[in-house]
Amino acid sequence: MDKDQRDRVQTFFRDVIPFNRFLGMEVGCFDSGLVQLTLEFRPEFIGNPVLPALHGGVISSLLDTAGGGAVWSQIEPNDRVSTVDLRVDYLRPGRPEKLVGQGRVVRLGNRVGVAELRAWHPGREDKPVAAGMGVYNVTRLSAEELDAWREKVDKDLARP
């Protein structure tokens, strides 16, 4: 993937996918086979108010998105990625602060990609909050589907 393609995918990833935008995911690193995302803390992310600790769904969403992005970074930008299987092990409570999620491709075939997943708080990479694996389906788009996708992305990016 060349730099222009990578920039376009990053913009799409961050600004066009509504759920990513809703959560406020930011792309920290988007390299071939490696994606790191950050998520700034919001009080709505708390799942256990007694500790307080982040909700597991917030953590798994961050990891799933990072894993899908890592697979996407190694295929053609016009191809699609969807989650087939996601396993997340919660290793310690996520504190009410910024969280980093990372996906790293460990295997990429013609139709399926597998990514190793990790989440941690900045400065504490050696103490992960969660770890897991994601399996992603890769769908190749036809030229017509690609044109329709590009039109939609251009239209979405033109919105304020």
DSSP file (Angstrom, degrees, kcal/mol; ACC not computed):
  #  RESIDUE AA STRUCTURE BP1 BP2  ACC     N-H-->O    O-->H-N    N-H-->O    O-->H-N    TCO  KAPPA ALPHA  PHI   PSI    X-CA   Y-CA   Z-CA
    1    1 A M              0   0    0      0, 0.0    31,-0.1     0, 0.0    75,-0.0   0.000 360.0 360.0 360.0 124.4    0.0    0.0    0.0
    2    2 A D     >  -     0   0    0      1,-0.1     4,-2.7     4,-0.0     5,-0.2  -0.264 360.0 -96.5 -79.9 173.8    1.6    3.3   -1.0
    3    3 A K  H  > S+     0   0    0      1,-0.2     4,-2.7     2,-0.2     5,-0.2   0.881 123.0  50.7 -60.6 -42.2    1.4    6.5    1.2
    4    4 A D  H  > S+     0   0    0      2,-0.2     4,-2.2     1,-0.2    -1,-0.2   0.922 112.7  46.7 -62.4 -43.5   -1.6    8.0   -0.6
    5    5 A Q  H  > S+     0   0    0      2,-0.2     4,-2.5     1,-0.2    -2,-0.2   0.921 112.7  50.0 -62.9 -43.3   -3.5    4.7   -0.2
    6    6 A R  H  X S+     0   0    0     -4,-2.7     4,-2.7     1,-0.2    -2,-0.2   0.906 110.5  49.6 -62.7 -42.5   -2.5    4.5    3.5
    7    7 A D  H  X S+     0   0    0     -4,-2.7     4,-2.4     2,-0.2    -1,-0.2   0.902 111.4  49.5 -62.7 -41.0   -3.6    8.1    4.1
    8    8 A R  H  X S+     0   0    0     -4,-2.2     4,-2.5     2,-0.2    -2,-0.2   0.914 112.2  47.3 -64.5 -43.5   -7.0    7.4    2.5
    9    9 A V  H  X S+     0   0    0     -4,-2.5     4,-3.3     2,-0.2    -2,-0.2   0.919 111.4  51.3 -64.9 -43.4   -7.5    4.3    4.5
   10   10 A Q  H  X S+     0   0    0     -4,-2.7     4,-2.4     2,-0.2     5,-0.3   0.928 111.4  47.3 -58.8 -45.6   -6.5    6.0    7.7
   11   11 A T  H  X>S+     0   0    0     -4,-2.4     4,-3.2     2,-0.2     5,-0.6   0.928 114.6  46.3 -62.5 -45.4   -9.0    8.8    7.0
   12   12 A F  I  X>S+     0   0    0     -4,-2.5     4,-1.8     1,-0.2     5,-1.4   0.942 112.6  51.2 -59.5 -48.0  -11.7    6.4    6.2
   13   13 A F  I  <5S+     0   0    0     -4,-3.3    -2,-0.2     1,-0.2    -1,-0.2   0.874 121.4  31.7 -57.2 -43.3  -10.9    4.3    9.3
   14   14 A R  I  <5S+     0   0    0     -4,-2.4    -2,-0.2    -5,-0.2    -1,-0.2   0.884 131.7  25.7 -85.5 -42.5  -11.1    7.3   11.6
   15   15 A D  I  <5S+     0   0    0     -4,-3.2    -3,-0.2    -5,-0.3    -2,-0.2   0.716 120.9  42.7-103.0 -23.9  -13.7    9.6   10.0
   16   16 A V  I  <<S+     0   0    0     -4,-1.8    -3,-0.2    -5,-0.6    -4,-0.1   0.814  89.4  82.5 -99.5 -33.8  -16.1    7.6    8.0
   17   17 A I  S  ><S-     0   0    0     -5,-1.4     4,-2.1     1,-0.2     3,-0.3  -0.631  70.9-151.6 -75.2 111.7  -16.8    4.5   10.1
   18   18 A P  H  > S+     0   0    0      0, 0.0     4,-2.8     0, 0.0    -1,-0.2   0.846  89.4  52.0 -56.7 -40.5  -19.5    5.9   12.5
   19   19 A F  H  > S+     0   0    0      2,-0.2     4,-2.4     1,-0.2     5,-0.2   0.910 109.8  48.8 -66.5 -41.2  -18.7    3.6   15.4
   20   20 A N  H  >>S+     0   0    0     -3,-0.3     5,-2.2     1,-0.2     4,-1.5   0.920 114.2  46.5 -61.3 -43.4  -15.0    4.5   15.4
   21   21 A R  H  <5S+     0   0    0     -4,-2.1    -2,-0.2     3,-0.2    -1,-0.2   0.904 110.3  53.9 -65.1 -41.7  -15.9    8.2   15.3
   22   22 A F  H  <5S+     0   0    0     -4,-2.8    -2,-0.2     1,-0.2    -1,-0.2   0.916 112.6  42.6 -59.6 -45.8  -18.6    7.7   18.0
   23   23 A L  H  <5S-     0   0    0     -4,-2.4    -1,-0.2    -5,-0.2    -2,-0.2   0.760 112.0-122.3 -73.0 -23.8  -16.0    6.1   20.4
   24   24 A G  T  <5 +     0   0    0     -4,-1.5    16,-0.5    -5,-0.2    -3,-0.2   0.774  42.3 178.6  87.3  28.1  -13.4    8.7   19.4
   25   25 A M  E   < -A   39   0A   0     -5,-2.2     2,-0.4    -6,-0.2    14,-0.2  -0.420   9.3-161.7 -65.2 136.4  -10.8    6.2   18.2
   26   26 A E  E     -A   38   0A   0     12,-2.4    12,-2.6    -2,-0.1     2,-0.6  -0.952  19.6-121.2-119.6 141.7   -7.6    7.9   16.9
   27   27 A V  E     +A   37   0A   0     -2,-0.4    10,-0.2    10,-0.2     3,-0.1  -0.724  33.4 169.3 -83.4 118.9   -5.0    6.2   14.7
   28   28 A G  E    S+     0   0A   0      8,-2.9     2,-0.4    -2,-0.6     9,-0.2   0.832  71.6   9.2 -93.2 -42.1   -1.6    6.3   16.4
   29   29 A C  E     +A   36   0A   0      7,-1.9     7,-2.4     2,-0.1    -1,-0.4  -0.995  56.4 177.1-142.9 131.5    0.2    3.9   14.1
   30   30 A F  E     +A   35   0A   0     -2,-0.4     2,-0.2     5,-0.2     5,-0.2  -0.716  27.3 144.3-137.3  84.7   -0.9    2.5   10.7
   31   31 A D  E >   -A   34   0A   0      3,-2.8     3,-1.7    -2,-0.3     2,-0.5  -0.665  63.2 -66.8-114.3 171.3    1.9    0.4    9.2
   32   32 A S  T 3  S-     0   0    0      1,-0.3    42,-0.1    -2,-0.2    38,-0.1  -0.449 121.8  -6.4 -62.4 112.8    1.8   -2.8    7.2
   33   33 A G  T 3  S+     0   0    0     37,-0.6    72,-2.3    -2,-0.5     2,-0.4   0.454 123.0  83.8  83.0   1.2    0.5   -5.5    9.5
   34   34 A L  E <   +AB  31 104A   0     -3,-1.7    -3,-2.8    70,-0.2     2,-0.4  -0.968  47.2 171.7-142.6 122.7    0.5   -3.2   12.6
   35   35 A V  E     -AB  30 103A   0     68,-2.4    68,-2.5    -2,-0.4     2,-0.4  -0.997   8.3-171.0-130.6 131.7   -2.1   -0.8   13.8
   36   36 A Q  E     -AB  29 102A   0     -7,-2.4    -8,-2.9    -2,-0.4    -7,-1.9  -0.988   8.2-175.0-119.8 131.7   -2.2    1.1   17.1
   37   37 A L  E     -AB  27 101A   0     64,-3.0    64,-2.8    -2,-0.4     2,-0.4  -0.890  10.3-149.5-119.6 152.1   -5.3    3.0   18.1
   38   38 A T  E     -AB  26 100A   0    -12,-2.6   -12,-2.4    -2,-0.3     2,-0.4  -0.925   4.1-163.0-121.0 151.9   -5.9    5.2   21.1
   39   39 A L  E     -AB  25  99A   0     60,-2.3    60,-2.1    -2,-0.4     2,-0.2  -0.959  15.7-139.9-135.0 113.4   -9.1    5.9   22.9
   40   40 A E        -     0   0    0    -16,-0.5     2,-0.1    -2,-0.4    58,-0.1  -0.481  35.2-101.1 -69.7 142.5   -9.3    8.9   25.3
   41   41 A F        +     0   0    0     -2,-0.2    57,-0.1    55,-0.1    -1,-0.1  -0.379  40.4 179.7 -66.6 139.2  -11.2    8.2   28.5
   42   42 A R    >   -     0   0    0     55,-0.1     3,-2.4    -2,-0.1     4,-0.2  -0.987  37.6-121.7-133.5 143.7  -14.9    9.3   28.8
   43   43 A P  G >  S+     0   0    0      0, 0.0     3,-1.6     0, 0.0    -1,-0.0   0.790 110.2  67.6 -55.6 -27.9  -17.0    8.6   31.9
   44   44 A E  G 3  S+     0   0    0      1,-0.3    -3,-0.0    10,-0.0     0, 0.0   0.647  88.0  68.2 -67.3 -13.4  -19.5    6.7   29.7
   45   45 A F  G <  S+     0   0    0     -3,-2.4    10,-3.2     9,-0.1     2,-0.3   0.519  72.9 112.9 -83.9  -5.3  -16.8    4.0   29.2
   46   46 A I  E <   +F   54   0B   0     -3,-1.6     8,-0.3     8,-0.3    49,-0.0  -0.511  34.2 171.6 -72.6 130.5  -17.0    2.9   32.8
   47   47 A G  E    S+     0   0B   0      6,-2.8     7,-0.2    -2,-0.3    -1,-0.2   0.662  75.9  38.7-107.2 -27.9  -18.4   -0.6   33.3
   48   48 A N  E   > -F   53   0B   0      5,-1.9     5,-1.8     1,-0.1     3,-0.4  -0.894  63.1-176.0-125.7 100.2  -17.7   -1.0   37.0
   49   49 A P  T   5S+     0   0    0      0, 0.0    -1,-0.1     0, 0.0     5,-0.0   0.678  78.7  65.5 -71.5 -15.8  -18.3    2.2   38.9
   50   50 A V  T   5S+     0   0    0      1,-0.1    -2,-0.0     3,-0.1     0, 0.0   0.910 120.0  17.3 -72.1 -42.1  -17.1    0.7   42.2
   51   51 A L  T   5S-     0   0    0     -3,-0.4    -1,-0.1     2,-0.1     2,-0.1   0.951 107.1-123.6 -68.6 -51.6  -13.4    0.2   41.0
   52   52 A P  T   5 +     0   0    0      0, 0.0     2,-0.3     0, 0.0    -6,-0.0   0.738  50.4 163.1 -78.7 152.7  -13.9    2.2   38.6
   53   53 A A  E   < -F   48   0B   0     -5,-1.8    -6,-2.8    42,-0.1    -5,-1.9  -0.980  40.3 -99.1-139.4 150.2  -13.0    0.1   35.6
   54   54 A L  E     -F   46   0B   0     40,-2.5    40,-0.4    -2,-0.3    -8,-0.3  -0.320  45.8-101.7 -65.0 147.8  -13.5    0.4   31.8
   55   55 A H    >>  -     0   0    0    -10,-3.2     4,-1.6     1,-0.1     3,-0.8  -0.491  23.7-129.2 -69.3 138.6  -16.4   -1.7   30.3
   56   56 A G  H 3> S+     0   0    0      1,-0.2     4,-2.9     2,-0.2     5,-0.2   0.803 106.8  61.2 -60.4 -30.2  -15.1   -4.8   28.6
   57   57 A G  H 3> S+     0   0    0      2,-0.2     4,-2.0     1,-0.2    -1,-0.2   0.848 102.6  50.5 -66.5 -33.6  -17.1   -3.9   25.5
   58   58 A V  H <> S+     0   0    0     -3,-0.8     4,-2.0   -13,-0.2    -1,-0.2   0.923 113.1  46.0 -67.5 -44.2  -15.1   -0.7   25.0
   59   59 A I  H  X S+     0   0    0     -4,-1.6     4,-2.3     1,-0.2    -2,-0.2   0.936 114.0  47.2 -64.9 -46.8  -11.9   -2.6   25.3
   60   60 A S  H  X S+     0   0    0     -4,-2.9     4,-2.9     1,-0.2     5,-0.2   0.860 109.7  54.1 -66.8 -33.8  -12.9   -5.4   22.9
   61   61 A S  H  X S+     0   0    0     -4,-2.0     4,-2.2    -5,-0.2    -1,-0.2   0.920 109.2  48.3 -63.2 -42.9  -14.2   -2.8   20.4
   62   62 A L  H  X S+     0   0    0     -4,-2.0     4,-2.1     2,-0.2    -2,-0.2   0.923 114.8  45.2 -62.2 -44.5  -10.9   -1.1   20.4
   63   63 A L  H  X S+     0   0    0     -4,-2.3     4,-2.7     2,-0.2    -2,-0.2   0.909 111.9  50.9 -68.0 -42.4   -9.0   -4.4   20.0
   64   64 A D  H  X S+     0   0    0     -4,-2.9     4,-2.5     1,-0.2     5,-0.2   0.910 112.1  47.8 -61.4 -42.1  -11.4   -5.7   17.3
   65   65 A T  H  X S+     0   0    0     -4,-2.2     4,-2.3    -5,-0.2    -1,-0.2   0.898 112.0  49.0 -66.7 -41.0  -10.9   -2.4   15.3
   66   66 A A  H  X S+     0   0    0     -4,-2.1     4,-2.2     2,-0.2    37,-0.3   0.909 112.8  48.1 -65.1 -41.7   -7.1   -2.5   15.7
   67   67 A G  H  X S+     0   0    0     -4,-2.7     4,-2.0     2,-0.2    -2,-0.2   0.923 112.7  47.4 -65.7 -44.4   -7.0   -6.1   14.5
   68   68 A G  H  X S+     0   0    0     -4,-2.5     4,-2.6     1,-0.2    -1,-0.2   0.897 112.4  50.9 -62.3 -39.8   -9.3   -5.5   11.5
   69   69 A G  H  X S+     0   0    0     -4,-2.3     4,-1.9     2,-0.2    -2,-0.2   0.880 106.6  53.9 -64.1 -38.5   -7.2   -2.4   10.7
   70   70 A A  H  < S+     0   0    0     -4,-2.2   -37,-0.6     2,-0.2     4,-0.3   0.915 111.9  44.2 -63.6 -42.2   -4.0   -4.5   10.9
   71   71 A V  H >< S+     0   0    0     -4,-2.0     3,-1.8     1,-0.2     4,-0.3   0.931 112.1  53.2 -65.1 -44.4   -5.3   -7.0    8.4
   72   72 A W  H >< S+     0   0    0     -4,-2.6     3,-1.3     1,-0.3    -2,-0.2   0.822  98.9  64.8 -60.1 -31.6   -6.7   -4.2    6.2
   73   73 A S  T 3< S+     0   0    0     -4,-1.9    -1,-0.3     1,-0.2    -2,-0.2   0.640 104.0  46.8 -68.5 -12.7   -3.2   -2.6    6.1
   74   74 A Q  T <  S+     0   0    0     -3,-1.8    -1,-0.2    -4,-0.3     2,-0.2   0.341 106.8  62.2-111.9   5.7   -1.8   -5.6    4.3
   75   75 A I  S <  S-     0   0    0     -3,-1.3    33,-0.0    -4,-0.3    63,-0.0  -0.638 101.6 -68.4-118.7-179.8   -4.5   -6.0    1.6
   76   76 A E    >   -     0   0    0     -2,-0.2     3,-2.2     1,-0.1    -1,-0.1  -0.469  43.7-123.8 -69.1 141.1   -5.7   -3.8   -1.2
   77   77 A P  T 3  S+     0   0    0      0, 0.0    -1,-0.1     0, 0.0    -5,-0.0   0.711 110.8  58.9 -61.6 -18.5   -7.5   -0.7    0.1
   78   78 A N  T 3  S+     0   0    0     63,-0.1     2,-0.1     2,-0.1    63,-0.1   0.537  89.4  91.6 -87.5  -5.4  -10.5   -1.6   -2.0
   79   79 A D  S <  S-     0   0    0     -3,-2.2     2,-0.3    61,-0.1    61,-0.2  -0.463  71.9-130.8 -83.2 161.6  -10.9   -5.0   -0.2
   80   80 A R  E     -C  139   0A   0     59,-3.0    59,-2.6    -2,-0.1     2,-0.4  -0.825  11.3-155.8-116.4 153.5  -13.1   -5.4    2.9
   81   81 A V  E     +C  138   0A   0     -2,-0.3     2,-0.3    57,-0.2    57,-0.2  -0.990  13.0 176.4-127.7 134.5  -12.5   -6.9    6.3
   82   82 A S  E     -C  137   0A   0     55,-1.9    55,-3.3    -2,-0.4     2,-0.3  -0.993  35.0-103.8-137.6 148.6  -15.1   -8.3    8.6
   83   83 A T  E     +C  136   0A   0     -2,-0.3    53,-0.3    53,-0.2     3,-0.1  -0.505  34.2 170.7 -75.2 130.6  -14.7  -10.1   12.0
   84   84 A V  E    S+     0   0A   0     51,-3.4     2,-0.3     1,-0.4    52,-0.2   0.775  72.4   1.3-100.1 -44.7  -15.2  -13.9   12.0
   85   85 A D  E     -C  135   0A   0     50,-1.7    50,-3.1     2,-0.0    -1,-0.4  -0.997  59.8-171.4-148.9 142.1  -14.0  -14.6   15.5
   86   86 A L  E     -C  134   0A   0     -2,-0.3     2,-0.5    48,-0.2    48,-0.2  -0.989   1.3-176.0-139.3 126.7  -12.8  -12.5   18.4
   87   87 A R  E     -C  133   0A   0     46,-2.8    46,-1.6    -2,-0.4     2,-0.4  -0.989   6.1-179.5-124.0 126.5  -11.3  -13.7   21.6
   88   88 A V  E     -C  132   0A   0     -2,-0.5     2,-0.6    44,-0.2    44,-0.2  -0.990  12.1-161.8-128.1 126.0  -10.4  -11.2   24.4
   89   89 A D  E     -C  131   0A   0     42,-3.6    42,-2.1    -2,-0.4     2,-0.7  -0.933  16.2-143.0-103.6 122.7   -8.8  -12.1   27.7
   90   90 A Y  E     +C  130   0A   0     -2,-0.6    40,-0.3    40,-0.2    39,-0.1  -0.778  22.4 177.3 -88.8 116.0   -9.2   -9.4   30.3
   91   91 A L        -     0   0    0     38,-2.4    39,-0.2    -2,-0.7    -1,-0.2   0.772  62.3  -7.2 -95.7 -30.3   -6.0   -9.4   32.3
   92   92 A R  S    S-     0   0    0     37,-1.6    -1,-0.3    35,-0.0     2,-0.0  -0.969  88.8 -75.1-159.2 159.3   -6.5   -6.5   34.7
   93   93 A P        -     0   0    0      0, 0.0     2,-0.5     0, 0.0   -38,-0.1  -0.326  44.8-123.1 -62.0 137.5   -9.1   -3.7   35.2
   94   94 A G        -     0   0    0    -40,-0.4   -40,-2.5    35,-0.1     5,-0.1  -0.719  29.4-135.0 -79.6 124.4   -8.8   -0.9   32.7
   95   95 A R        -     0   0    0     -2,-0.5     2,-2.6   -42,-0.2   -42,-0.1  -0.354  28.3 -94.5 -77.6 159.7   -8.4    2.4   34.6
   96   96 A P  S    S+     0   0    0      0, 0.0     2,-0.3     0, 0.0    -1,-0.1  -0.426  94.9  85.1 -75.5  72.1  -10.3    5.5   33.7
   97   97 A E  S    S-     0   0    0     -2,-2.6   -55,-0.1   -58,-0.1   -58,-0.0  -0.913  89.9 -45.9-155.1 178.1   -7.6    6.9   31.4
   98   98 A K        -     0   0    0     -2,-0.3     2,-0.4   -57,-0.1   -58,-0.2  -0.163  54.2-155.5 -53.5 144.5   -6.4    6.8   27.8
   99   99 A L  E     -B   39   0A   0    -60,-2.1   -60,-2.3    22,-0.2     2,-0.4  -0.979   6.2-151.0-128.3 140.2   -6.2    3.3   26.4
  100  100 A V  E     -BD  38 120A   0     20,-3.4    20,-2.1    -2,-0.4     2,-0.4  -0.917  10.7-167.2-108.1 134.2   -4.0    2.0   23.5
  101  101 A G  E     -BD  37 119A   0    -64,-2.8   -64,-3.0    -2,-0.4     2,-0.4  -0.980   5.5-168.6-121.1 136.2   -5.1   -1.0   21.4
  102  102 A Q  E     -BD  36 118A   0     16,-3.1    16,-2.0    -2,-0.4     2,-0.4  -0.975  10.4-169.4-128.5 137.4   -2.8   -2.8   19.0
  103  103 A G  E     -BD  35 117A   0    -68,-2.5   -68,-2.4    -2,-0.4     2,-0.4  -0.991   7.2-176.0-120.4 134.1   -3.4   -5.3   16.3
  104  104 A R  E     -BD  34 116A   0     12,-2.3    12,-3.1    -2,-0.4     2,-0.2  -0.991  26.6-123.8-131.9 124.1   -0.5   -7.2   14.7
  105  105 A V  E     + D   0 115A   0    -72,-2.3    10,-0.3    -2,-0.4     3,-0.1  -0.464  30.4 171.8 -68.4 129.5   -1.1   -9.6   11.8
  106  106 A V  E    S+     0   0A   0      8,-2.8     2,-0.3     1,-0.4     9,-0.2   0.586  72.0  11.6-109.3 -19.1    0.3  -13.1   12.5
  107  107 A R  E     - D   0 114A   0      7,-1.6     7,-3.2     2,-0.0     2,-0.4  -0.923  59.1-175.4-159.2 132.9   -1.1  -14.8    9.4
  108  108 A L  E     + D   0 113A   0     -2,-0.3     5,-0.2     5,-0.2     2,-0.1  -0.962  11.6 171.0-133.9 117.5   -2.7  -13.5    6.2
  109  109 A G        -     0   0    0      3,-3.3    -2,-0.0    -2,-0.4     5,-0.0  -0.338  52.3 -85.3-105.9-167.5   -4.2  -15.8    3.6
  110  110 A N  S    S+     0   0    0      1,-0.1     3,-0.1    -2,-0.1    -1,-0.0   0.825 123.8  12.3 -71.5 -31.7   -6.2  -15.1    0.5
  111  111 A R  S    S+     0   0    0      1,-0.2    27,-3.1    26,-0.1     2,-0.4   0.550 125.3  48.0-121.9 -13.9   -9.6  -15.1    2.4
  112  112 A V  E     - E   0 137A   0     25,-0.2    -3,-3.3   -31,-0.0     2,-0.3  -0.990  53.9-169.6-137.6 139.6   -8.7  -15.0    6.1
  113  113 A G  E     -DE 108 136A   0     23,-2.6    23,-3.1    -2,-0.4     2,-0.4  -0.959   8.1-155.4-125.1 148.0   -6.4  -12.9    8.3
  114  114 A V  E     -DE 107 135A   0     -7,-3.2    -8,-2.8    -2,-0.3    -7,-1.6  -0.981  11.4-170.8-124.4 133.8   -5.4  -13.5   11.9
  115  115 A A  E     -DE 105 134A   0     19,-2.6    19,-2.5    -2,-0.4     2,-0.4  -0.973  20.6-134.6-128.5 139.9   -4.2  -10.7   14.3
  116  116 A E  E     -DE 104 133A   0    -12,-3.1   -12,-2.3    -2,-0.4     2,-0.4  -0.738  30.4-154.0 -85.1 138.3   -2.8  -10.8   17.8
  117  117 A L  E     +DE 103 132A   0     15,-2.9    15,-2.2    -2,-0.4     2,-0.3  -0.917  19.3 169.8-123.8 141.9   -4.4   -8.1   20.0
  118  118 A R  E     -DE 102 131A   0    -16,-2.0   -16,-3.1    -2,-0.4     2,-0.4  -0.993  10.9-166.1-147.8 144.9   -3.2   -6.2   23.0
  119  119 A A  E     +DE 101 130A   0     11,-2.4    10,-2.7    -2,-0.3    11,-1.3  -0.994  19.5 152.8-131.2 140.4   -4.5   -3.2   25.0
  120  120 A W  E     -D  100   0A   0    -20,-2.1   -20,-3.4    -2,-0.4     5,-0.1  -0.967  44.2 -99.9-154.6 165.8   -2.6   -1.2   27.6
  121  121 A H    >   -     0   0    0      6,-0.4     3,-2.4     3,-0.4     6,-0.2  -0.733  59.0 -85.0 -88.3 143.4   -2.5    2.2   29.2
  122  122 A P  T 3  S+     0   0    0      0, 0.0    -1,-0.1     0, 0.0   -24,-0.0  -0.174 117.3  18.2 -50.9 135.4    0.3    4.6   27.8
  123  123 A G  T 3  S+     0   0    0     -3,-0.1     3,-0.1     1,-0.0    -2,-0.0   0.412 113.6  78.8  83.2  -1.9    3.6    4.0   29.6
  124  124 A R    X   +     0   0    0     -3,-2.4     3,-2.2     1,-0.1    -3,-0.4  -0.170  41.9 135.9-130.5  41.3    2.4    0.6   30.8
  125  125 A E  T 3  S+     0   0    0      1,-0.3    -1,-0.1    -5,-0.1    -6,-0.1   0.786  72.7  61.9 -59.8 -27.4    2.8   -1.7   27.8
  126  126 A D  T 3  S+     0   0    0      1,-0.2    -1,-0.3    -3,-0.1    -2,-0.1   0.526 102.0  54.4 -77.4  -4.8    4.4   -4.3   30.1
  127  127 A K  S <  S-     0   0    0     -3,-2.2    -6,-0.4    -6,-0.2    -1,-0.2  -0.645  83.3-164.3-126.6  73.8    1.1   -4.5   32.0
  128  128 A P        -     0   0    0      0, 0.0    -8,-0.3     0, 0.0     3,-0.1  -0.253  19.3-153.9 -64.4 145.0   -1.6   -5.2   29.4
  129  129 A V  S    S-     0   0    0    -10,-2.7   -38,-2.4     1,-0.3   -37,-1.6   0.815  80.3  -1.2 -80.5 -36.6   -5.2   -4.7   30.3
  130  130 A A  E     -CE  90 119A   0    -11,-1.3   -11,-2.4   -40,-0.3     2,-0.3  -0.988  59.3-170.8-153.1 156.4   -6.3   -7.3   27.7
  131  131 A A  E     +CE  89 118A   0    -42,-2.1   -42,-3.6    -2,-0.3     2,-0.3  -0.975  23.4 129.7-144.9 155.4   -4.9   -9.6   25.1
  132  132 A G  E     -CE  88 117A   0    -15,-2.2   -15,-2.9    -2,-0.3     2,-0.3  -0.972  43.3 -96.0-177.2-167.8   -6.5  -11.7   22.4
  133  133 A M  E     -CE  87 116A   0    -46,-1.6   -46,-2.8    -2,-0.3     2,-0.4  -0.987  22.4-160.0-136.3 144.6   -6.8  -12.9   18.9
  134  134 A G  E     -CE  86 115A   0    -19,-2.5   -19,-2.6    -2,-0.3     2,-0.5  -0.984   3.6-157.8-126.2 139.8   -9.0  -11.8   16.0
  135  135 A V  E     -CE  85 114A   0    -50,-3.1   -51,-3.4    -2,-0.4   -50,-1.7  -0.972  17.5-168.0-116.5 130.4   -9.9  -13.7   12.9
  136  136 A Y  E     -CE  83 113A   0    -23,-3.1   -23,-2.6    -2,-0.5     2,-0.3  -0.954  18.6-133.9-128.5 135.9  -11.1  -11.7    9.9
  137  137 A N  E     -CE  82 112A   0    -55,-3.3   -55,-1.9    -2,-0.4     2,-0.5  -0.679  19.9-147.7 -82.2 137.8  -12.7  -12.5    6.6
  138  138 A V  E     -C   81   0A   0    -27,-3.1     2,-0.5    -2,-0.3   -57,-0.2  -0.947  13.1-169.7-109.9 123.6  -11.2  -10.7    3.6
  139  139 A T  E     -C   80   0A   0    -59,-2.6   -59,-3.0    -2,-0.5     2,-0.4  -0.959  13.7-142.4-116.1 126.1  -13.6   -9.9    0.7
  140  140 A R        -     0   0    0     -2,-0.5     2,-0.3   -61,-0.2   -61,-0.1  -0.710  18.1-138.1 -87.3 135.2  -12.2   -8.7   -2.6
  141  141 A L        -     0   0    0     -2,-0.4   -63,-0.1   -63,-0.1     2,-0.1  -0.685  10.2-126.4 -94.9 146.0  -14.3   -6.0   -4.4
  142  142 A S     >  -     0   0    0     -2,-0.3     4,-2.4     1,-0.1     5,-0.2  -0.314  34.7-100.8 -76.0 170.1  -15.1   -5.8   -8.0
  143  143 A A  H  > S+     0   0    0      2,-0.2     4,-2.2     1,-0.2     5,-0.1   0.883 124.6  50.0 -61.0 -39.4  -14.3   -2.7  -10.1
  144  144 A E  H  > S+     0   0    0      2,-0.2     4,-2.2     1,-0.2    -1,-0.2   0.921 111.3  47.5 -66.5 -44.0  -17.9   -1.6   -9.9
  145  145 A E  H  > S+     0   0    0      1,-0.2     4,-2.3     2,-0.2    -2,-0.2   0.886 110.8  53.0 -63.6 -38.1  -18.1   -2.1   -6.1
  146  146 A L  H  X S+     0   0    0     -4,-2.4     4,-2.7     2,-0.2    -2,-0.2   0.924 108.0  49.8 -62.9 -45.1  -14.8   -0.2   -5.8
  147  147 A D  H  X S+     0   0    0     -4,-2.2     4,-2.1     1,-0.2    -2,-0.2   0.915 111.8  48.3 -60.1 -43.8  -16.2    2.8   -7.7
  148  148 A A  H  X S+     0   0    0     -4,-2.2     4,-2.1     2,-0.2    -1,-0.2   0.898 111.9  50.0 -63.4 -40.7  -19.3    2.9   -5.6
  149  149 A W  H  X S+     0   0    0     -4,-2.3     4,-2.7     2,-0.2    -2,-0.2   0.926 109.8  50.2 -64.0 -45.0  -17.2    2.7   -2.4
  150  150 A R  H  X S+     0   0    0     -4,-2.7     4,-2.6     1,-0.2     5,-0.2   0.894 109.5  51.5 -61.9 -40.0  -14.9    5.5   -3.5
  151  151 A E  H  X S+     0   0    0     -4,-2.1     4,-2.3     2,-0.2    -1,-0.2   0.928 111.4  47.6 -61.2 -44.7  -18.0    7.7   -4.3
  152  152 A K  H  X S+     0   0    0     -4,-2.1     4,-3.0     2,-0.2    -2,-0.2   0.923 112.2  48.6 -63.5 -44.7  -19.4    7.1   -0.8
  153  153 A V  H  X S+     0   0    0     -4,-2.7     4,-2.7     2,-0.2     5,-0.2   0.935 112.1  48.8 -62.1 -46.0  -16.1    7.8    0.9
  154  154 A D  H  X S+     0   0    0     -4,-2.6     4,-1.2     1,-0.2    -1,-0.2   0.905 113.6  47.4 -59.8 -41.4  -15.6   11.0   -1.1
  155  155 A K  H  X S+     0   0    0     -4,-2.3     4,-0.7    -5,-0.2     3,-0.2   0.923 113.4  47.5 -65.4 -45.3  -19.2   12.1   -0.2
  156  156 A D  H >< S+     0   0    0     -4,-3.0     3,-0.8     1,-0.2    -2,-0.2   0.886 111.2  50.9 -64.4 -39.2  -18.8   11.2    3.5
  157  157 A L  H 3< S+     0   0    0     -4,-2.7    -1,-0.2     1,-0.2    -2,-0.2   0.756 103.5  59.9 -71.4 -23.2  -15.5   13.0    3.7
  158  158 A A  H 3< S+     0   0    0     -4,-1.2    -1,-0.2    -3,-0.2    -2,-0.2   0.679  85.2  98.6 -77.2 -17.6  -17.0   16.1    2.1
  159  159 A R    <<        0   0    0     -3,-0.8    -3,-0.0    -4,-0.7     0, 0.0  -0.405 360.0 360.0 -69.3 145.9  -19.6   16.4    5.0
  160  160 A P              0   0    0      0, 0.0    -1,-0.1     0, 0.0    -3,-0.1   0.500 360.0 360.0 -69.1 360.0  -18.7   18.9    7.7
